Amino acid sequence: MKNILVATTFAFAASVGSAQSETLDVGMSGGYFPFTFVKLDQLQGFEVDFINAIAAETGDEVNFITMSFSGLIGALEAGRIDTIANQITITPDREAKFAFSQPYVFDGAQVVVKAGNEATIASVEDLSGKTVAVNLGSNFEELLGELPNADEIDIRTYESNIAQDTALGRVDAFVMDRVSSAQLISESPLPLALAGKPFSEIRNALPFRDDAEGQALRDRFDAAIVTLRENGTLADISEKWFGTDITVAE
């Protein structure tokens, strides 16, 4: 498979010898800390633990496949992966194409600026006349495009380094989900700061192809997510990575 790295394979035996056990290809970027990232050559993060926990419930085997974020949707459409675990936000356009699981992360779109510029860009209204970076293939370009002052914002799409370019002053700000932004600021040496409050509610879920097979797989994952909510595993995974439960709506 070109340009796709099979990062690692996890086998689970919740249903040892089950005839219904499958090997599922789960796509992720491996570059979206703390949800999915590589440290000491090991793929880890909230999404990895989340999928591992689901597989432990369903008895499936999982291949985590990493690729650029911008290629994940196309890989799912082409059948090269079975789902995406990379904080995929439910949007009307995506709902028209895919069968989504129930949301498992509730968040908000957040503007981040170079530390010291919080007063200059204190709200989305202050983005007028500014250059704003977003990750290529993310829904944040769409969310910015829905703002009343969208025509006045210079939106630039990046494969990576949006945080670094903001810290260096190459762009005025970037937009990411609030959870990842806050975590990035706490863990990174880059001089960054949150600018104002989140400006859009985000519900993240797992997308599947909208056919009989994809819908059946979605239903199996949904049943596992319900169990993980009820037994506290989902909340525990969130507490491990964020120190709070981001898996429930406020």
Secondary structure by P-SEA (a helix, b strand, c coil): cccccccbbbbbccccccccccbbbbbbcccccccbbbcccccccaaaaaaaaaaaaacbbbbbbbccccaaaaaaaacccccccccccccaaaaaccccccccbbbbbbbbcccccccccccccccccbbbbbccccaaaaaaaacccccccbbbbbccaaaaaaaacccccccccaaaaaaaaacccccccccccccbbbbbbbbccccaaaaaaaaaaaaaaaaaaaaaaaaaaaaacccccccccc
